[in-house]
Amino acid sequence: MLLLKTFMRNLSFLLFFLFTVLLCRAQELNVKVTINADQVQTTDRAVFKDMERAFANFMNSRKWSNDTYKNYEKINCRIFINISKMPSIGNFTASAQVTVARPVFNTSYETVLFNFADREFEFEYIESQPMDYNDNTYFNNLTSMLAFYSYIVLGMDYDSFSDMGGNTYFQKALTVVNNAQGSNRPGWDALGSTRSRYALIESLNNPQMAEVRKGTYKYHRLALDTFDKTPDDSRTIILDVLKSVKKAWTINPNSILVIAFFDSKATELANLFAEGNLSVRREAYDLLTQLDPKRNIYQKIVAN
C-alpha cells in the first residue's frame, strides 16, 4: 500500500509538472516590464516591483492566439513604464514605451519590429489585486491596455512573417479599443491625440496605410532574413519598402504608423545603407531624409 501511495504521489507530481511545462510552452509572449517610479513620493516602494511581476505575468501567462509556441519561438517585448504621478492611493499617471523584437533568420541579431510611446498610460493598481480581463468586456483601464498591446505585439510579429498576417490580432486590438471607449479614459477616444492607442489601431486597420504593413513582411521575411546571403538584393527590397511607405506618407504624413516605423527602424536603416551600391544608398538617403527629416543619423549613408 505504501508503494502504491508513493507511486500515485510521484505520478501526480509528474503529471502536474508536464502540464505546467506544456502550459508554459503554449503561451506566445516573453514580456519584460520595467517600472520607473522615481518621481512618486511614497514609502511603499514594494508595490512597483509587484507591478512589474503582475503586468508581465498577465501578458505572458495568457493564451492570446490559437497557435502553440515553443519557448524559443516566444515574441520578445519590453515595456518601460514611467510613473510621473500618484494622485491618490492606487491611482497612477504614467507613460509607456513598448518595444518588440524579432530574431533575424540564421543570425544572432534581433531587429526592432515595433517601438511605440504611449503617453496616456493611466491606471489603477492595488498590490496583489486580481487582474480580470475578457475580450468582450471592459473591466478596467489597466488590463485593457495590457491586452491591447498583447494583440499589437502578436499582430506586428505575424505581419513580419506573412503578408498582412496580423489581421486577426489587429481586429482583436480594435475590439479592445471599442470596448474601452465608454470608459472616458485617455488614449481610447477617436477625437483624442494623433498618437493615441486609437490612432495606432485605426492606422493598422486602415486600407490606405496597408503599404506600411505589407512593407513589414517584405522588409523582414524577404530582405533581413536573407541579408547574410544576398545583401545587395536585400537592400534593393528595403528600398522598395521605403517607396511603399512614401505612398502612405503622401496620404497622411502625420500617421502614427509611419512615425512608429521610423522610430523602430531609423538606426537599422542607417546601418544597412551605410554600405552597398552607391546609387541605391543615395536613393535611400533621399527618401529617408524626406520621410523622416528630424534625424541626423542618416548622414552616415552618404558619409563615404
C-alpha positions, 0 to 999 in steps of 0.5 A: 500500500505504501508503494502504491501511495508513493507511486500515485504521489510521484505520478501526480507530481509528474503529471502536474509538472508536464502540464505546467511545462506544456502550459508554459510552452503554449503561451506566445509572449516573453514580456519584460516590464520595467517600472520607473517610479522615481518621481512618486513620493511614497514609502511603499516602494514594494508595490512597483516591483509587484507591478512589474511581476503582475503586468508581465505575468498577465501578458505572458501567462495568457493564451492570446492566439490559437497557435502553440509556441515553443519557448524559443519561438516566444515574441520578445517585448519590453515595456518601460513604464514611467510613473510621473504621478500618484494622485491618490492611493492606487491611482497612477499617471504614467507613460509607456514605451513598448518595444518588440523584437524579432530574431533575424533568420540564421543570425544572432541579431534581433531587429526592432519590429515595433517601438511605440510611446504611449503617453496616456498610460493611466491606471489603477493598481492595488498590490496583489489585486486580481487582474480580470480581463475578457475580450468582450468586456471592459473591466478596467483601464489597466488590463485593457491596455495590457491586452491591447498591446498583447494583440499589437505585439502578436499582430506586428510579429505575424505581419513580419512573417506573412503578408498582412498576417496580423489581421486577426490580432489587429481586429482583436486590438480594435475590439479592445479599443471599442470596448474601452471607449465608454470608459472616458479614459485617455488614449481610447477616444477617436477625437483624442491625440494623433498618437493615441492607442486609437490612432495606432489601431485605426492606422493598422486597420486602415486600407490606405496605410496597408503599404506600411504593413505589407512593407513589414513582411517584405522588409523582414521575411524577404530582405533581413532574413536573407541579408547574410546571403544576398545583401545587395538584393536585400537592400534593393527590397528595403528600398522598395519598402521605403517607396511603399511607405512614401505612398502612405506618407503622401496620404497622411504624413502625420500617421502614427504608423509611419512615425512608429516605423521610423522610430523602430527602424531609423538606426537599422536603416542607417546601418544597412545603407551605410554600405552597398551600391552607391546609387541605391544608398543615395536613393535611400538617403533621399527618401529617408531624409524626406520621410523622416527629416528630424534625424541626423543619423542618416548622414552616415549613408552618404558619409563615404 
